[in-house]
Amino acid sequence: MTTLEPKSGGQHLRNGVNIPGICREQQGDLHKTHFAFSCSKDFILNNAITFLDKNGLKAYNFLKDGSNEPMVFAWMPALALYFDDPDGNQLEFIHILKGKCQPELGVLSYKEWQKINSL
């Protein structure tokens, strides 16, 4: 996993990218939060899990059922895959899918979504 390098002004570098506000150690009680990153469908389906594994992070799906298979939120519709950062924040790779919103379908696998939307 890439380490953070201190930089002046309370900022840090990660892989040469300036990341303001990132600290090496947790100090006191921090509020954990959720961040979503818009990604391509191809990245989520074909590269995200390998990318996370190489960086020491574990992918999981919305249901947290032990699977790392991306899931579709049919009410959006969007494809999503989750992981936690070292501070415990929940991070998400998300891609808005083409097609109509179908909230009655809830959360389902991408294969199920494809089957329903290919009819």
N, C-alpha and C positions, 0 to 999 in steps of 0.2 A: 504494500500500500504506500502511496506517495505521502511523504511527510510534509508538514507545513514549515516554511522557513520564515522567521520573523522579519518584518520590514518596519521601517520607521513609521510613526503615526498610528500604531495599533493595528496596522494592516498586515496581511500575510500573503505569501506567494504559494500557489499550488500549481505545479507544472508550469511555472513561469507566468501564471495568471494572477493578477491582483485580486484578492478576495477580502474586502473590508469587513471588519467585525468578527472574523473567525479567530478563536483563541485556541491555544494548545490544551489548556486544562479548564474544566468546568469550575466556576467559582460561585458557590452558593446555589440556591434553587433557581434553575432556569425553566422557563415555560417551553415545553416541547411543542412543535408545531408541524404543519404539513405544507410541503411545497410540491407543485406539479411542474414538470418540464415537458413542453410540447416537442414531440419526436415524430419521426416518420413511422409509418406502420411497419415498413421493412425492418427498421432498427429494432423495434419492440419485439417483432416476431422472430428475427434471425440473429440479432447481435447483442441485445441487452443483457441476457443472462450470462453470456461469456464475458462481456465487459464488466459486469458486476463481480463475477467470480474472480477475474484477474485483479480486481481492486479490493478483494477481501470482503465483499458485501454479498448478502444473501437476498435473492429475489423471493417475493411471495405474492400471492394474488389477493384480491379484495376480501375474499372469504376467509383468508388465513387458515386454510384447511390442509396445510402441509404441501400444497402444490405450488410450483412456480410458473404455472401456465397463465399467460395473460388472460384477462377476462374482459367482457364487453358490458358496459353499462348501457342497456337498451334505451333508457330514457333520454340519452344524449344524442345519438349513440357515440360511444367512445371506447377505444381499446386501451387498457391500462395494466401496468405492472408496477408493483410497489417494492420498496426497500427502505431500510433505516440507515441513517448516517451514524457515525460513531458517537454522536451526542444523543441519539435516540429520536431524532426528528424523523417523521415519516415523509419519504420522498416518493414521487410517482412519475413514471414515464407515461405520457398520455398522447393519444392520437384521435382526433375527431374523425369518425368514419362517415362515408357518404351513406345516404339512406335516411328514411324517416324515423322519427322518434317513436319508440314502441315501449312506453313505460310498463305496460302490462307484462312484458317479458322479464323485467327485473335485471338480474345479473346472470350472464351465461357465458359459456366458452366461445372462443372465436369460431371454432368449427360449427357449433350450433347456430351462431349468428349467420355464418356463411350459408348454411343449409336453408335457414328460414328466408334469407334475403335473395336466394338464387331462384326461388319459385316464381 
